[in-house]
Amino acid sequence: MLSFKVTTVGSSIGFILNKEALSHMNLKKGDMVYLTETPDGGYRLTPYDPDFARQMQLAEEIMHDDREVLRALAK
């Protein structure tokens, strides 16, 4: 488990990710991270946008379910 100290960053409050955390999450300066609530009431910090992942899952389901229609439209 990694721990981070909350500190002042400019006129805001935040925490700094060390090199180990950046490497583990495959992040670089300027990348976005997302804080999502977990079912058990905790939080998860992730580099993956949960809304985008949900949209892609829906798109894949539509492409699978309606593949014949999509083939016909592609002609």
N, CA, C and O atoms as a GROMACS GRO file, in nm:
protein
  300
    1MET      N    1   0.085  -0.118   0.000
    1MET     CA    2   0.000   0.000   0.000
    1MET      C    3   0.090   0.123   0.000
    1MET      O    4   0.190   0.129   0.071
    2LEU      N    5   0.052   0.221  -0.080
    2LEU     CA    6   0.123   0.348  -0.085
    2LEU      C    7   0.043   0.450  -0.006
    2LEU      O    8  -0.080   0.446  -0.004
    3SER      N    9   0.112   0.542   0.060
    3SER     CA   10   0.042   0.648   0.132
    3SER      C   11   0.098   0.783   0.086
    3SER      O   12   0.215   0.793   0.050
    4PHE      N   13   0.014   0.884   0.089
    4PHE     CA   14   0.051   1.017   0.043
    4PHE      C   15   0.002   1.121   0.142
    4PHE      O   16  -0.106   1.107   0.200
    5LYS      N   17   0.081   1.224   0.163
    5LYS     CA   18   0.047   1.331   0.256
    5LYS      C   19  -0.027   1.442   0.182
    5LYS      O   20   0.017   1.486   0.076
    6VAL      N   21  -0.139   1.487   0.236
    6VAL     CA   22  -0.213   1.599   0.178
    6VAL      C   23  -0.134   1.726   0.209
    6VAL      O   24  -0.092   1.748   0.322
    7THR      N   25  -0.115   1.808   0.106
    7THR     CA   26  -0.033   1.928   0.120
    7THR      C   27  -0.091   2.042   0.036
    7THR      O   28  -0.185   2.022  -0.041
    8THR      N   29  -0.037   2.159   0.052
    8THR     CA   30  -0.078   2.274  -0.028
    8THR      C   31  -0.005   2.268  -0.163
    8THR      O   32   0.116   2.250  -0.169
    9VAL      N   33  -0.084   2.282  -0.270
    9VAL     CA   34  -0.030   2.285  -0.406
    9VAL      C   35  -0.082   2.413  -0.470
    9VAL      O   36  -0.197   2.419  -0.513
   10GLY      N   37   0.004   2.516  -0.475
   10GLY     CA   38  -0.042   2.647  -0.521
   10GLY      C   39  -0.143   2.701  -0.422
   10GLY      O   40  -0.114   2.711  -0.303
   11SER      N   41  -0.262   2.737  -0.471
   11SER     CA   42  -0.367   2.786  -0.382
   11SER      C   43  -0.470   2.678  -0.353
   11SER      O   44  -0.579   2.707  -0.303
   12SER      N   45  -0.438   2.554  -0.384
   12SER     CA   46  -0.527   2.440  -0.363
   12SER      C   47  -0.464   2.343  -0.264
   12SER      O   48  -0.352   2.363  -0.217
   13ILE      N   49  -0.537   2.237  -0.235
   13ILE     CA   50  -0.486   2.130  -0.151
   13ILE      C   51  -0.487   2.003  -0.235
   13ILE      O   52  -0.583   1.977  -0.308
   14GLY      N   53  -0.382   1.924  -0.225
   14GLY     CA   54  -0.373   1.802  -0.304
   14GLY      C   55  -0.268   1.711  -0.246
   14GLY      O   56  -0.222   1.729  -0.134
   15PHE      N   57  -0.229   1.611  -0.324
   15PHE     CA   58  -0.119   1.525  -0.285
   15PHE      C   59  -0.035   1.495  -0.408
   15PHE      O   60  -0.084   1.498  -0.521
   16ILE      N   61   0.089   1.465  -0.383
   16ILE     CA   62   0.186   1.440  -0.490
   16ILE      C   63   0.205   1.289  -0.504
   16ILE      O   64   0.229   1.220  -0.405
   17LEU      N   65   0.195   1.239  -0.626
   17LEU     CA   66   0.222   1.097  -0.652
   17LEU      C   67   0.372   1.080  -0.673
   17LEU      O   68   0.433   1.154  -0.750
   18ASN      N   69   0.430   0.984  -0.606
   18ASN     CA   70   0.573   0.958  -0.624
   18ASN      C   71   0.596   0.878  -0.753
   18ASN      O   72   0.501   0.836  -0.819
   19LYS      N   73   0.724   0.859  -0.788
   19LYS     CA   74   0.758   0.790  -0.913
   19LYS      C   75   0.701   0.648  -0.916
   19LYS      O   76   0.659   0.601  -1.022
   20GLU      N   77   0.700   0.581  -0.802
   20GLU     CA   78   0.648   0.444  -0.796
   20GLU      C   79   0.500   0.440  -0.833
   20GLU      O   80   0.457   0.355  -0.911
   21ALA      N   81   0.421   0.533  -0.777
   21ALA     CA   82   0.278   0.538  -0.807
   21ALA      C   83   0.254   0.576  -0.953
   21ALA      O   84   0.169   0.517  -1.019
   22LEU      N   85   0.329   0.673  -1.004
   22LEU     CA   86   0.314   0.714  -1.144
   22LEU      C   87   0.344   0.598  -1.238
   22LEU      O   88   0.272   0.576  -1.335
   23SER      N   89   0.449   0.525  -1.208
   23SER     CA   90   0.487   0.411  -1.291
   23SER      C   91   0.381   0.301  -1.285
   23SER      O   92   0.342   0.245  -1.387
   24HIS      N   93   0.334   0.272  -1.165
   24HIS     CA   94   0.235   0.166  -1.146
   24HIS      C   95   0.104   0.198  -1.219
   24HIS      O   96   0.040   0.108  -1.275
   25MET      N   97   0.064   0.326  -1.219
   25MET     CA   98  -0.061   0.368  -1.283
   25MET      C   99  -0.040   0.408  -1.429
   25MET      O  100  -0.135   0.444  -1.498
   26ASN      N  101   0.087   0.403  -1.476
   26ASN     CA  102   0.121   0.441  -1.613
   26ASN      C  103   0.077   0.584  -1.644
   26ASN      O  104   0.013   0.610  -1.746
   27LEU      N  105   0.110   0.676  -1.554
   27LEU     CA  106   0.072   0.817  -1.567
   27LEU      C  107   0.193   0.903  -1.599
   27LEU      O  108   0.306   0.868  -1.566
   28LYS      N  109   0.165   1.016  -1.663
   28LYS     CA  110   0.267   1.118  -1.684
   28LYS      C  111   0.204   1.254  -1.660
   28LYS      O  112   0.082   1.265  -1.648
   29LYS      N  113   0.286   1.356  -1.653
   29LYS     CA  114   0.238   1.491  -1.625
   29LYS      C  115   0.129   1.529  -1.725
   29LYS      O  116   0.146   1.511  -1.846
   30GLY      N  117   0.019   1.582  -1.674
   30GLY     CA  118  -0.092   1.627  -1.758
   30GLY      C  119  -0.203   1.524  -1.774
   30GLY      O  120  -0.312   1.559  -1.821
   31ASP      N  121  -0.179   1.398  -1.737
   31ASP     CA  122  -0.283   1.295  -1.746
   31ASP      C  123  -0.393   1.322  -1.643
   31ASP      O  124  -0.369   1.384  -1.540
   32MET      N  125  -0.512   1.275  -1.672
   32MET     CA  126  -0.625   1.286  -1.580
   32MET      C  127  -0.635   1.158  -1.498
   32MET      O  128  -0.607   1.049  -1.547
   33VAL      N  129  -0.677   1.172  -1.372
   33VAL     CA  130  -0.711   1.058  -1.288
   33VAL      C  131  -0.852   1.080  -1.237
   33VAL      O  132  -0.898   1.194  -1.228
   34TYR      N  133  -0.920   0.973  -1.203
   34TYR     CA  134  -1.060   0.979  -1.163
   34TYR      C  135  -1.077   0.914  -1.026
   34TYR      O  136  -1.023   0.807  -1.000
   35LEU      N  137  -1.152   0.979  -0.940
   35LEU     CA  138  -1.183   0.929  -0.807
   35LEU      C  139  -1.328   0.882  -0.811
   35LEU      O  140  -1.419   0.962  -0.828
   36THR      N  141  -1.347   0.753  -0.794
   36THR     CA  142  -1.482   0.697  -0.799
   36THR      C  143  -1.515   0.630  -0.667
   36THR      O  144  -1.427   0.575  -0.600
   37GLU      N  145  -1.641   0.634  -0.630
   37GLU     CA  146  -1.686   0.569  -0.507
   37GLU      C  147  -1.707   0.420  -0.534
   37GLU      O  148  -1.761   0.382  -0.638
   38THR      N  149  -1.664   0.337  -0.440
   38THR     CA  150  -1.680   0.192  -0.453
   38THR      C  151  -1.805   0.147  -0.378
   38THR      O  152  -1.852   0.219  -0.290
   39PRO      N  153  -1.857   0.031  -0.410
   39PRO     CA  154  -1.980  -0.018  -0.344
   39PRO      C  155  -1.968  -0.029  -0.192
   39PRO      O  156  -2.068  -0.019  -0.121
   40ASP      N  157  -1.846  -0.050  -0.142
   40ASP     CA  158  -1.829  -0.065   0.003
   40ASP      C  159  -1.813   0.069   0.074
   40ASP      O  160  -1.786   0.072   0.194
   41GLY      N  161  -1.830   0.180   0.002
   41GLY     CA  162  -1.822   0.313   0.062
   41GLY      C  163  -1.684   0.375   0.056
   41GLY      O  164  -1.665   0.488   0.101
   42GLY      N  165  -1.587   0.303   0.001
   42GLY     CA  166  -1.452   0.357  -0.014
   42GLY      C  167  -1.439   0.434  -0.145
   42GLY      O  168  -1.539   0.463  -0.211
   43TYR      N  169  -1.317   0.465  -0.181
   43TYR     CA  170  -1.290   0.537  -0.305
   43TYR      C  171  -1.179   0.469  -0.381
   43TYR      O  172  -1.093   0.402  -0.323
   44ARG      N  173  -1.180   0.487  -0.512
   44ARG     CA  174  -1.079   0.429  -0.600
   44ARG      C  175  -1.023   0.539  -0.688
   44ARG      O  176  -1.099   0.614  -0.749
   45LEU      N  177  -0.892   0.548  -0.695
   45LEU     CA  178  -0.824   0.643  -0.782
   45LEU      C  179  -0.775   0.565  -0.904
   45LEU      O  180  -0.700   0.469  -0.890
   46THR      N  181  -0.817   0.607  -1.022
   46THR     CA  182  -0.785   0.531  -1.142
   46THR      C  183  -0.757   0.625  -1.259
   46THR      O  184  -0.813   0.734  -1.266
   47PRO      N  185  -0.669   0.583  -1.352
   47PRO     CA  186  -0.645   0.664  -1.471
   47PRO      C  187  -0.751   0.642  -1.579
   47PRO      O  188  -0.747   0.707  -1.684
   48TYR      N  189  -0.844   0.552  -1.555
   48TYR     CA  190  -0.944   0.518  -1.656
   48TYR      C  191  -1.075   0.589  -1.628
   48TYR      O  192  -1.126   0.583  -1.516
   49ASP      N  193  -1.130   0.655  -1.729
   49ASP     CA  194  -1.256   0.728  -1.716
   49ASP      C  195  -1.370   0.626  -1.711
   49ASP      O  196  -1.397   0.560  -1.812
   50PRO      N  197  -1.438   0.613  -1.596
   50PRO     CA  198  -1.545   0.513  -1.586
   50PRO      C  199  -1.662   0.541  -1.680
   50PRO      O  200  -1.726   0.446  -1.727
   51ASP      N  201  -1.692   0.666  -1.709
   51ASP     CA  202  -1.801   0.697  -1.803
   51ASP      C  203  -1.766   0.652  -1.944
   51ASP      O  204  -1.850   0.596  -2.014
   52PHE      N  205  -1.641   0.676  -1.985
   52PHE     CA  206  -1.598   0.633  -2.118
   52PHE      C  207  -1.599   0.481  -2.127
   52PHE      O  208  -1.641   0.425  -2.229
   53ALA      N  209  -1.554   0.414  -2.024
   53ALA     CA  210  -1.555   0.267  -2.023
   53ALA      C  211  -1.696   0.213  -2.036
   53ALA      O  212  -1.719   0.115  -2.107
   54ARG      N  213  -1.792   0.276  -1.967
   54ARG     CA  214  -1.932   0.233  -1.975
   54ARG      C  215  -1.986   0.256  -2.117
   54ARG      O  216  -2.056   0.170  -2.170
   55GLN      N  217  -1.954   0.369  -2.177
   55GLN     CA  218  -1.999   0.398  -2.313
   55GLN      C  219  -1.942   0.298  -2.412
   55GLN      O  220  -2.012   0.253  -2.503
   56MET      N  221  -1.816   0.262  -2.396
   56MET     CA  222  -1.754   0.164  -2.486
   56MET      C  223  -1.817   0.027  -2.468
   56MET      O  224  -1.835  -0.045  -2.566
   57GLN      N  225  -1.851  -0.010  -2.346
   57GLN     CA  226  -1.917  -0.138  -2.322
   57GLN      C  227  -2.053  -0.142  -2.392
   57GLN      O  228  -2.088  -0.242  -2.454
   58LEU      N  229  -2.128  -0.033  -2.382
   58LEU     CA  230  -2.258  -0.026  -2.449
   58LEU      C  231  -2.242  -0.033  -2.601
   58LEU      O  232  -2.319  -0.102  -2.668
   59ALA      N  233  -2.142   0.037  -2.654
   59ALA     CA  234  -2.118   0.034  -2.798
   59ALA      C  235  -2.082  -0.107  -2.846
   59ALA      O  236  -2.130  -0.151  -2.950
   60GLU      N  237  -2.000  -0.176  -2.768
   60GLU     CA  238  -1.963  -0.314  -2.805
   60GLU      C  239  -2.085  -0.406  -2.803
   60GLU      O  240  -2.098  -0.494  -2.888
   61GLU      N  241  -2.172  -0.387  -2.706
   61GLU     CA  242  -2.295  -0.469  -2.699
   61GLU      C  243  -2.384  -0.443  -2.820
   61GLU      O  244  -2.439  -0.537  -2.878
   62ILE      N  245  -2.398  -0.318  -2.859
   62ILE     CA  246  -2.480  -0.283  -2.975
   62ILE      C  247  -2.420  -0.341  -3.102
   62ILE      O  248  -2.490  -0.397  -3.185
   63MET      N  249  -2.286  -0.328  -3.115
   63MET     CA  250  -2.220  -0.382  -3.234
   63MET      C  251  -2.236  -0.534  -3.241
   63MET      O  252  -2.251  -0.590  -3.349
   64HIS      N  253  -2.233  -0.599  -3.128
   64HIS     CA  254  -2.249  -0.746  -3.126
   64HIS      C  255  -2.393  -0.784  -3.157
   64HIS      O  256  -2.417  -0.872  -3.241
   65ASP      N  257  -2.488  -0.720  -3.091
   65ASP     CA  258  -2.630  -0.756  -3.108
   65ASP      C  259  -2.683  -0.721  -3.246
   65ASP      O  260  -2.768  -0.793  -3.299
   66ASP      N  261  -2.636  -0.613  -3.304
   66ASP     CA  262  -2.688  -0.565  -3.433
   66ASP      C  263  -2.585  -0.576  -3.545
   66ASP      O  264  -2.585  -0.494  -3.637
   67ARG      N  265  -2.497  -0.676  -3.540
   67ARG     CA  266  -2.390  -0.685  -3.638
   67ARG      C  267  -2.441  -0.704  -3.780
   67ARG      O  268  -2.380  -0.653  -3.874
   68GLU      N  269  -2.551  -0.775  -3.798
   68GLU     CA  270  -2.605  -0.794  -3.933
   68GLU      C  271  -2.657  -0.662  -3.989
   68GLU      O  272  -2.638  -0.633  -4.107
   69VAL      N  273  -2.724  -0.584  -3.906
   69VAL     CA  274  -2.774  -0.453  -3.949
   69VAL      C  275  -2.656  -0.363  -3.986
   69VAL      O  276  -2.659  -0.294  -4.088
   70LEU      N  277  -2.552  -0.364  -3.904
   70LEU     CA  278  -2.435  -0.282  -3.930
   70LEU      C  279  -2.364  -0.324  -4.059
   70LEU      O  280  -2.315  -0.239  -4.133
   71ARG      N  281  -2.358  -0.455  -4.085
   71ARG     CA  282  -2.298  -0.504  -4.210
   71ARG      C  283  -2.377  -0.452  -4.330
   71ARG      O  284  -2.318  -0.408  -4.429
   72ALA      N  285  -2.510  -0.457  -4.321
   72ALA     CA  286  -2.594  -0.410  -4.431
   72ALA      C  287  -2.575  -0.259  -4.453
   72ALA      O  288  -2.572  -0.213  -4.567
   73LEU      N  289  -2.564  -0.185  -4.346
   73LEU     CA  290  -2.546  -0.039  -4.358
   73LEU      C  291  -2.407  -0.006  -4.415
   73LEU      O  292  -2.390   0.099  -4.479
   74ALA      N  293  -2.310  -0.092  -4.393
   74ALA     CA  294  -2.174  -0.065  -4.441
   74ALA      C  295  -2.159  -0.084  -4.591
   74ALA      O  296  -2.062  -0.037  -4.650
   75LYS      N  297  -2.253  -0.152  -4.654
   75LYS     CA  298  -2.244  -0.178  -4.799
   75LYS      C  299  -2.272  -0.056  -4.880
   75LYS      O  300  -2.269  -0.062  -5.003
   0.00000   0.00000   0.00000
